[in-house]
Amino acid sequence: MIYDQAFYEDFKDFDEEALNFDTGETIEYWIKLYWKSMMTLEDYLIKKPYSKPEVLIFESVPKEIIQVCEE
């Protein structure tokens, strides 16, 4: 949503397609919502908000530092 609103803000004056990306909220709103959703690892481990979490990494990770943890 942040990307959509940023696209709208940047192109609304000269690209009609930008109107399709208006969320009706400000970029500041989306950024505050994003940061409010963050939690510490400690809180995450206590609350376990996701039953089957996945991690997506878009860069190379040395195999020596990867560890799979299952309970």
Secondary structure, 3 states (H helix, E strand, C coil): CHHHHHHHHHHCCCCHHHHHHCCCCCHHHHHHHHHHCCCCHHHHHHHCCCCCCCCCCCCCCCHHHCCCCCC
